[in-house]
Amino acid sequence: MPKATPGVLVQCDPSIKAIINKIDAERNDYIIEDIDDETCVVKESKYKELQERLKEELKDTVKEAEESGSD
């Protein structure tokens, strides 16, 4: 019998989606279905964790951009 996994539809910019794909590639634990460059379905139980990891990645990205721009 097929088993359904509850999910959350995530729509975002392609740049954010690339970061989500990078995070998911580490353990393949977040994305249920990769729909297109701006859309995916994420496991409902992992959605909050993914949000936190994405915030951390974005903080790191912004820090790197600020440091390289201050030369």
Rosetta blueprint (number, residue, H / E / L):
1 M L
2 P L
3 K L
4 A L
5 T L
6 P L
7 G E
8 V E
9 L E
10 V E
11 Q E
12 C L
13 D L
14 P H
15 S H
16 I H
17 K H
18 A H
19 I H
20 I H
21 N H
22 K H
23 I H
24 D H
25 A H
26 E H
27 R H
28 N L
29 D L
30 Y L
31 I E
32 I E
33 E E
34 D E
35 I E
36 D E
37 D L
38 E L
39 T E
40 C E
41 V E
42 V E
43 K E
44 E H
45 S H
46 K H
47 Y H
48 K H
49 E H
50 L H
51 Q H
52 E H
53 R H
54 L H
55 K H
56 E H
57 E H
58 L H
59 K H
60 D H
61 T H
62 V H
63 K H
64 E H
65 A H
66 E H
67 E H
68 S H
69 G H
70 S L
71 D L
